[in-house]
Amino acid sequence: MKILLVEDDDRIAKPLAEDLKHQQHVVDLAADGLAGWEYAQSIDYDLILLDLMLPRLDGISLCKQLRNSGFSGFVLMLTAKDTTTDKIIGLDAGADDYMVKPFEVDELAARIRALSRRPTQIQSTVLQQGHLQLDLGTHAVSYADTALDLTPKEYLILEHLMQNPGQVFTRAMLLDKLWECDRDSGEGTIRTHINNLRQKLKNAGSQHQYIETIYGVGYRLNSPNY
């Protein structure tokens, strides 16, 4: 599994991360809640191991924020708080499981295996960033209830960026991912489609630059701060 461990205590985080790697998991480590949020916005994790008492953004708030943003992976909370009330708060915030510190690594491994056997949660068919919405089922795109008339390749670019908010893609990467059957297209084509997307969003009333140019690198979806 691809796992994000959000834990500020190095005495716990580093040995646990190493143990998970030895179990053949891919593990990223975040030392505070905001760092965990940034990781989760740029990478699709199967599981997030989440401490409750975190600097900058506590675990309960982070869990709620993840669920509200559409994160559909598993969340397993790790905490020293062991009252029934604490567990209920964690589960109601969107956690799938809850373990009290100190815990045995073997038990954690078993909990992770149990989660991995659960059916994958059905993800929302609608991607949303601020007032911008993209329906994966119908391919309809709108901004503040104004429908956007996109070409098929404009749609594909926007869909890819919205599925990976914050991640930077070079023009070559977009060509590789979206034009696999059309090798005659050049990087200038990407630039043209990006400009057209920006103009259509502007015409629909958007004052936010959703598609940000990272000069010398490429493009990324710039999530609005609401």
N, C-alpha and C positions, 0 to 999 in steps of 0.2 A: 504494500500500500504506500501511497504518497502521503506522508504525515508531516504536519506542522506541530511542533512542540512549543507552546507559549509558557515559559517558566522563567522567573527572574532569579532564582537561586541556583547558582552555578554548581553547587554541591549536589544538586538533584538533576539539573538539566543535562550537564555534559555526560555523566555516566549513563543516564537513561537514554540519551540520544545514541550513544555508542552501542548500547545493548540492542536498541531497536534496529540499528544498522546491521548488527550481527544476525538479526532475524530476517535479513534481506529486505527490510523496508527502506524507502528513501526518506530521509529526515531533514527538515529545515528547523532551525532554532531561532526563536524570537524572545528577547529578554524583557519586553514590556507589551502592554496591550496595543498601543498604537503601531508598534513594529509588527505585531501579529496581524493587525488589520491590513497593513500595507502588503504583507506577504500574501494574505488570503485574497486580496484584490487582484494580484498579478499572476497567481498560480492556482490551478484547480487541484485542491487537496481531497483525498478520500477521507481523511480523518484529521481532526484537530484535537490535540491533547491540551487542555486549557486549565491553567491555574486560576483560582478565583482572586487571590490577593496580588494584584499586579500594579506596578507603577504606571502612571499616565492614563491608563484606561483599564478599569477593573474587568474581571472575567465575565461577570454577569452582563455588564453593558456591552462588552465585545460580542458575547454570544447572541444577544438580542440584535445587535447591529449586523452580524453575519446573517442571521435568519431573515431580517428585514431586507437585506440586499439580495436575497435569493440563493444564498449558499445552501446546497442540498446534500453536502457530505455529512459525515458523522462527527459529533462533538462529544468527547469524553472529558468530564471535568475531574481535575485532581486537586484536592484541597484538604486542609487540616480541619475544616469545619465539618462536624459530624452529626449535628442535630437533624431531626426529621424535617424541621422547618427549612434549614439550609438546603437540604436535598430537594425539597419541593420547589424552592425558589430557583435552584439550578435547572431542574427538569422543565419547569414552566417557562424558563428563559429560552429553551430550545435545545437543551442538552439531551443526548441519547442515553448516556450512562454517567455514573458518578462513582468515583473511588476516593476513599479517605486515606490521607497520609498518616503514618507511613504505610506503604503497601508492598507486597511481594511482587517482584518483577514477573514471576511466573503467572501470577493471577492477572496482572495487566495484560500479558501476552494472550492469555485465554480470553479476556474480555475483548481484545482487539480481534481475535479470530471469530468470536461470536458475532461481533458487529459486521465483519466482512461477509458472513453468511446471510445477513439480512438482505432482502430485496433492495436494490438501489431505489432511492426515493425518486418519484417522478418530478422532474424539473419543470418549472413554469415554462410555458411556450412563449411567454412575452418577456423580452428584454427591455429594461427601462433605465434610462439615465435622465434624471430631472423630468422635463416635459417630453423628452424624446422616447418613443416607444417603437419596438420592432417585434412583430408577431412571427415566430418561427414557423408556425403552422400555415398561416395564410400568406406570408411574405408581405403583409401590409405594414407600412411605416408611416408614422404620424408625429407631428410636433404640436403639442397643445391642442389636440383634436383636429388639426389641419393635416389632411392626407398629403403625403409626399409621393410624387410620381417619379420613381427611380427606374433607371435602366437595370437589366439583370446584373451587370457587373458593378454598378454603383451599389446595388443592394448587397452583393456578396462582400464587397469591401466593408460596408458599414456593419453588416452582420458579424464579420470576423473581428472587427475592432471592438464592437459592443460585447462580444463573448470573452474578450481579453482586455478589460479596461486597465489602462495604465501601462500595458506592455507595449514596447516600441517595436515596430516592424519596418524594416527597410523596404524600398520599392522592389528589390530583388526577392525578398521573402514573400511579399504579397503576390508577385508574379508566380513564384513556385507553388504557392498554396491555392491560388485562384485561377490560374491560367494553365493548368496541367495539360490541357488538350489544345492550347493555342500558343505555341512557342514563338509565333511570329510577332506577338505583342511585345512592345518595348517598355522600358521604365517610364518613358514620357507619357504613355497611356495611363499609367497609375496617377501621375500628377494631374492629368486632365480630369480623370474621374473624381479625384479628391477635390479639385476646384469646383467641379459641378455640384458635388454633394454640399460643399460649404455654401454655395450660392442658393441652393434649394432650401437649406435650413434657414438661411438669412431671409429669404423671401417668405418663409412661413412664420417669421417673427422672432426667430432666435437671435439673441444678442450674445449668446455664449459660444465661444469657439470650441465646438465639440471635437473637431479633428485638429490636433496640435502637431505642428511641424517641429521635429527635433533636428535642428540644422546640422547637416553633415551625417545624419544617421537615418531618419525616416519619419514615421508618423505613429501617433498613439491616440487613443480615445481619452480626452480630457474630461473627467467626470465633473459635473457642476457641483458646487458646494451649496446644498440646500439645507 
